[in-house]
């Protein structure tokens, strides 16, 4: 009977298994990463460990837009120079980061923390839709840009939001279709995203 015991010491085995659980990381890559930390200095390894600890300890959702923050408000919501008459609605915090990299938008954001997916049990109550509508009802917002992903779920979410926003006397626009269908916003190039923002259409 073949010996199935791990060839690594327990500490190294745990690290390889931990890296293997990361998205897109196979066994060989996990082993290379583990060996990198085995060879690097103790200070460098601890810097990495403390960075993960601080990420879990300090990050929270912004109480206003639900983007990533280390205080009650994220840096975007807290910035008085941002245009408070524009509200860009996205699915996830990583979409905010992708749009910010374009430098083409200076308004505020609202992160839904997902998209509508009834087959998976994700309805409006599971997303930050009510909070979005409440922000619009407060009266400062003049335009809502629906920047959900150009996927079936993203389109359903944008359509639902557009219908809910219709009675609120606010301009509703969507990103131009310079984005390839099925491409998540976080993976679109900055130039494509900037063009989609600048050429947005009525929702």
C-alpha positions as CSV (number, residue, x, y, z in Angstrom):
1,X,0.0,0.0,0.0
2,X,1.5,3.4,-1.0
3,X,2.5,5.8,1.7
4,X,0.2,8.8,1.5
5,X,1.9,10.8,4.3
6,X,2.9,14.3,3.3
7,X,6.5,14.7,2.3
8,X,6.6,18.1,4.1
9,X,6.9,18.9,7.8
10,X,3.5,19.8,9.3
11,X,4.1,23.6,9.3
12,X,5.1,23.6,5.6
13,X,2.1,21.3,4.8
14,X,-0.3,23.7,6.4
15,X,1.1,26.6,4.5
16,X,0.9,24.8,1.1
17,X,-2.7,23.8,1.9
18,X,-3.5,27.4,2.8
19,X,-2.1,28.8,-0.4
20,X,-3.9,26.0,-2.4
21,X,-7.2,27.4,-1.2
22,X,-6.6,30.8,-2.8
23,X,-8.5,31.4,-6.1
24,X,-6.5,30.4,-9.2
25,X,-3.6,28.9,-7.2
26,X,-2.8,25.3,-8.0
27,X,-0.7,22.8,-6.0
28,X,2.5,23.6,-7.7
29,X,2.1,27.4,-7.3
30,X,1.2,26.9,-3.7
31,X,4.4,24.9,-3.1
32,X,6.5,27.6,-4.8
33,X,4.9,30.3,-2.6
34,X,5.4,28.2,0.5
35,X,9.1,27.7,-0.4
36,X,9.5,31.5,-1.0
37,X,8.4,32.2,2.5
38,X,10.5,29.4,3.9
39,X,13.6,31.1,2.3
40,X,12.8,34.7,2.9
41,X,13.8,36.5,6.1
42,X,11.7,36.3,9.2
43,X,10.9,40.1,9.1
44,X,9.6,39.8,5.5
45,X,7.5,36.8,6.4
46,X,6.1,38.6,9.4
47,X,5.3,41.7,7.4
48,X,3.2,39.5,5.2
49,X,1.4,37.9,8.1
50,X,0.8,41.3,9.8
51,X,-0.6,42.7,6.5
52,X,-3.2,39.9,6.5
53,X,-4.0,40.4,10.2
54,X,-4.4,44.1,9.7
55,X,-6.6,43.6,6.7
56,X,-9.0,41.4,8.7
57,X,-8.8,43.6,11.8
58,X,-9.1,47.1,10.3
59,X,-11.2,46.9,7.1
60,X,-15.0,47.4,7.2
61,X,-17.8,48.6,4.9
62,X,-18.2,52.3,4.6
63,X,-21.5,53.2,6.4
64,X,-22.6,55.3,3.5
65,X,-21.6,53.6,0.2
66,X,-20.4,50.1,1.5
67,X,-17.0,50.4,-0.2
68,X,-13.9,49.3,1.8
69,X,-13.0,51.6,4.6
70,X,-10.9,51.8,7.7
71,X,-13.1,54.4,9.3
72,X,-16.9,55.0,9.3
73,X,-16.6,56.7,5.9
74,X,-14.3,55.6,3.0
75,X,-11.9,58.1,1.6
76,X,-14.2,58.8,-1.4
77,X,-17.3,59.6,0.7
78,X,-15.2,61.7,3.1
79,X,-13.6,63.7,0.3
80,X,-15.5,67.1,0.1
81,X,-14.2,67.6,-3.5
82,X,-16.2,64.7,-4.9
83,X,-19.4,65.6,-6.9
84,X,-22.3,64.7,-4.7
85,X,-24.8,65.1,-7.4
86,X,-23.6,61.9,-9.2
87,X,-23.9,58.4,-7.8
88,X,-22.3,55.5,-9.6
89,X,-23.8,52.1,-8.6
90,X,-21.6,49.1,-8.8
91,X,-21.7,45.5,-7.7
92,X,-18.6,45.1,-5.6
93,X,-15.8,47.2,-4.0
94,X,-13.3,46.0,-6.6
95,X,-15.5,47.7,-9.3
96,X,-15.0,51.0,-7.5
97,X,-11.2,50.5,-7.6
98,X,-11.3,49.7,-11.3
99,X,-13.4,52.8,-12.1
100,X,-11.2,55.0,-9.9
101,X,-8.1,53.9,-11.9
102,X,-9.6,55.6,-15.0
103,X,-9.6,59.0,-13.4
104,X,-12.7,59.8,-15.5
105,X,-15.2,59.9,-12.6
106,X,-15.4,62.4,-9.7
107,X,-18.7,61.6,-8.2
108,X,-19.7,59.2,-5.3
109,X,-20.4,55.5,-5.4
110,X,-22.8,53.0,-4.0
111,X,-21.8,49.3,-3.7
112,X,-24.6,46.8,-3.9
113,X,-22.4,43.9,-2.6
114,X,-23.6,41.6,-5.3
115,X,-26.2,41.3,-8.1
116,X,-29.7,39.9,-8.3
117,X,-29.6,36.1,-8.8
118,X,-33.1,34.6,-7.9
119,X,-31.9,31.1,-8.7
120,X,-29.3,31.4,-6.0
121,X,-31.6,33.0,-3.5
122,X,-30.2,36.5,-4.0
123,X,-33.1,39.0,-4.1
124,X,-33.3,42.8,-3.5
125,X,-33.3,42.3,0.2
126,X,-29.9,40.6,0.1
127,X,-28.3,43.6,-1.6
128,X,-27.8,47.3,-0.6
129,X,-30.6,48.4,-2.9
130,X,-32.9,50.0,-0.2
131,X,-29.9,52.0,1.0
132,X,-29.2,53.2,-2.5
133,X,-32.8,54.4,-3.0
134,X,-32.7,56.1,0.4
135,X,-29.6,58.1,-0.6
136,X,-31.4,59.2,-3.8
137,X,-34.5,60.2,-1.9
138,X,-32.4,62.5,0.3
139,X,-32.4,64.9,-2.7
140,X,-28.7,65.7,-3.4
141,X,-28.2,63.2,-6.2
142,X,-29.1,64.3,-9.7
143,X,-27.8,61.4,-11.8
144,X,-27.5,57.7,-11.0
145,X,-25.0,55.8,-13.2
146,X,-25.8,52.1,-13.3
147,X,-22.4,50.5,-13.6
148,X,-23.3,46.9,-13.0
149,X,-21.3,44.2,-14.9
150,X,-22.4,43.6,-18.6
151,X,-23.6,40.1,-17.7
152,X,-27.1,38.6,-17.5
153,X,-27.2,39.1,-13.8
154,X,-25.8,42.6,-14.0
155,X,-28.4,43.6,-16.6
156,X,-31.2,42.2,-14.5
157,X,-29.9,44.2,-11.5
158,X,-29.6,47.4,-13.6
159,X,-33.1,47.0,-15.0
160,X,-34.6,46.5,-11.6
161,X,-32.8,49.5,-10.2
162,X,-33.9,51.7,-13.1
163,X,-37.5,50.8,-12.5
164,X,-37.2,51.6,-8.8
165,X,-35.5,54.9,-9.5
166,X,-38.0,56.0,-12.2
167,X,-40.4,57.7,-9.7
168,X,-37.6,59.6,-7.9
169,X,-37.0,62.4,-10.4
170,X,-33.4,61.6,-11.1
171,X,-31.5,61.0,-14.3
172,X,-30.6,57.4,-14.8
173,X,-27.8,56.4,-17.1
174,X,-25.9,53.2,-17.9
175,X,-22.3,52.6,-19.0
176,X,-21.9,52.6,-22.8
177,X,-21.5,49.2,-24.4
178,X,-17.8,49.7,-25.1
179,X,-17.5,46.9,-22.5
180,X,-17.5,43.4,-23.9
181,X,-20.6,41.4,-22.9
182,X,-19.8,39.1,-20.0
183,X,-16.7,41.0,-18.9
184,X,-16.5,42.0,-15.3
185,X,-15.8,45.7,-14.7
186,X,-12.7,44.8,-12.6
187,X,-11.1,43.2,-15.6
188,X,-11.9,45.8,-18.2
189,X,-9.1,48.1,-19.3
190,X,-8.9,51.6,-17.9
191,X,-9.3,53.1,-21.4
192,X,-12.5,51.0,-22.1
193,X,-13.9,52.0,-18.7
194,X,-13.2,55.7,-19.2
195,X,-14.9,55.6,-22.6
196,X,-17.9,53.7,-21.2
197,X,-18.3,56.3,-18.5
198,X,-17.9,59.3,-20.8
199,X,-20.4,57.8,-23.4
200,X,-22.9,56.6,-20.9
201,X,-26.5,56.4,-22.1
202,X,-29.9,57.0,-20.6
203,X,-31.0,54.0,-18.5
